[in-house]
Amino acid sequence: MIHITIPQLKDFQTCERLYDYRHIQKLPETTGGRQLYSIKFENTLKSIVHYFFYKKQSGITPSYSSLLNRWEKLWFPKDSSTYEIIHEQHETAYGNMASLTTKAASVLLGLMENFSDQDIIPIAIDEEYICPITDDTAIKDKFDLIFYKNNSVYIVKWIFNSKNKYEDTYVVDFTSMHVGFKNKFPDKMNIAKIGYYDLLNSKSNFNEFRVETADIEALKYWCESLRQESVFPHRRGLTSYCRSCPFDKPCSKWTFLTKKEERNA
């Protein structure tokens, strides 16, 4: 049985050649400084969010000031001066170092307002799961958060800057969460709600996503397709992703004959 992660499955759906380069051949790829900075920002926020819920799970709800202090310790380099922080010029999709701290403060305040309720009981935080999808494949992923409130169980995915028109890009994520939760807690499915919380939306709340039978069948199809694929053909020029693909150079030289030669080598 092969274990498939959500990033692997999404890359395969985008382009089989992309999946091959990134997850099988593991070719090196360049990540821009701006993108790395955005990734650091999101990961730092998530680490503080997880800290909040771990403390809450132990019966203590952290104060807003303690969350801000934790942000400053994790975000700012130890040797940074006030001048360097204020005048830091590295821009991301969200802003520079100083403006991101303002954004983080807003995010953490929203977190406190939405989740400080004593009736919210965290069940699982950043917890990994592996769930069989077909006889030969299984999905390997994480539950960002599972909590209990008012006789319902909420399975939450953290999202940044969500747009309703892009909700379909997360169907695989929500479907995987559905089958993963059902596999682990089958007796709780009748009270389970699956959805997301946009950390960067100050007015965000839990947005439920209803997983349909067709979504589960699609997940099975894509997992089985990935398992059976041996050629991994490219879709060069056929998708919008091609414009920013980090593997454009090797892809431009790839042909079906190339793959045949690799198999016969």
Secondary structure, DSSP 8 states (H G I E B T S, - for coil): -EEEEHHHHHHHHH-HHHHIIIIIS-------HHHHHHHHHHHHHHHHHHHHHHHHHTT----HHHHHHHHHHHHS-TT--HHHHHH-----SS--HHHHHHHHHHHHHHHHHHH--TT-EEEEEEEEEEEE-SSSEEEEEEEEEEEEETTEEEEEEEESS--GGGGGGGHHHHHHHHHHHHHH-GGGGGGEEEEEEETT-TT---EE----HHHHHHHHHHHHHHHH-SS----TTTSGGGGG-TTHHHHHH--HHHHHHHHH-
